Amino acid sequence: MSLPGEAVSRERVFQLWVAHRLAGWPTSRILDFERWLLDEGQLEFLPAVRDALWERTVEHAQRAVQGAG
């Protein structure tokens, strides 16, 4: 049995791993992968994929702001 903090830590490690794996993928491919996960009922992976998309969106927005400033 694991402690709640351990589960969160493992979850975050997994999310970071997914983000790293998807880093080289174009956004359209990640969205296709997300749809495939939904179609296949692989719902446990969706939070990590969506987190990777969110981080990418934030990074792009930050670069756009820095470039405009």
N, C-alpha and C positions, 0 to 999 in steps of 0.2 A: 504494500500500500504506500502511495506517495503523498507527500504533503501538498497542500494547495499551491504553495509557492513554487514547488518543483514542477508541477504540471504547467504552470504559466511559463516558467523558464524554458521548458522543453518546447512548448508551443511557439514561443518567440524564436527560439533557435531554428525551428522548422520554418517559420515565416521568413527568416533571414536567408535560409538555405534556398527556399523557393524563389525569393527575390533575386538572389545571385544567379540561379539557374535560368531565370527568365530575362535577365538583364540584357542579353544580346538579341532578344526576340523583338520584332516590330510589334507595336501596340495592336495592330489588327490580328496578328497571330495569337497574342495573349487572349484577346477577346474571343477568337474562335475556340481556343482551348477552354476558356471559361464556359462557353456554350456547350462544348463537348462534355465537360464534367457534369453540367446540369442534365444533359440528355442521358448520360450514363448513370445518373444518380449518385455520383461521387461527391456528395455534398461536403464531406469532411475536409476536402482540399480547397473549397471555394474561399474561405476566409484568407488563406495564405496567398492565393492568386489575386484576390481583390486588394489585399494589402500591398502587394507588389505593384499593381496598377496605380494605387493611390500614391505610393512613394514616387513612382515615375511622373505622375501628374504634378506633384509638388516640386520635384526637381526641375521639370520643364518650366513651370511658372516662375521659380526662383531665377532660372537662367534668363527668362524673358525680362523680368524686372531689372536684373543686373545689366542686361544689354541695353535697356532703355534709359538707364540712369547715368 
